[in-house]
Structure formats: structure tokens, C-alpha cells
Amino acid sequence: MRKRKILFVCGQNVDRSPTAEDLFKKAENLEVKSAGVSYGATVPLTRELVKWADEIYVMEFNHQQAVLKMVPSAWKKVESLEIPDIYYRDQPELRQLIVEKMKPYI
């Protein structure tokens, strides 16, 4: 069975998207990565990552715009979770919010 390739995207790739990656990377049917759209991101978003992903979940609408500016044809596979940049990595409230927002997709 082929694994679904999921990419989580936020700004700096420090708090939100790495937390999401950690939450789902052990799922048997998923291959998960994360990246950031801002200058100096821990793992910068690249065209290759966008093309690699079957599904892309961005934390905010402006991240979706950054993905689509890079690869306009990716519009079919990008969803915005609308999770604001007010949490720190692995914060219980952030983890719970990501799980809730991802329920329709996972």
C-alpha cells in the first residue's frame, strides 16, 4: 500500500508545522514532512517538497499563498488549517488543535 505524502507548512518551521509532523509521522499509512515559508526557516519550503506532497496543510492562509506562488498547480492539494502563530512547539493546546483540525483529512 502506498503511503500518503503529507507536508505541513508554517512560517519558520519551528513550532506549528514540526509539531504537526511529530503528531502524524508514526502513522503507518502516512509519510510526513514539514517546512516553512519565511526567510530563515529551519527547513525552507522548496518546489521539490511541494511536488513531493500528495497533500499540503498550511497553518495560515498566507502560507497557502506562498505555496501557490511557488507552484501554482498545487492549488488542488493545499488546505489551510487556520492555526495562529501563538503557540510553542509541542504545546498541549497546539497538539489538540492540530488533531481537531486534521480530523476531516486523516
Beta strands, then each sheet from edge to edge (+ up, - down):
strand 1: 4-10
strand 2: 30-36
strand 3: 55-58
strand 4: 78-80
sheet 1: 2+ 1+ 3+ 4+
end
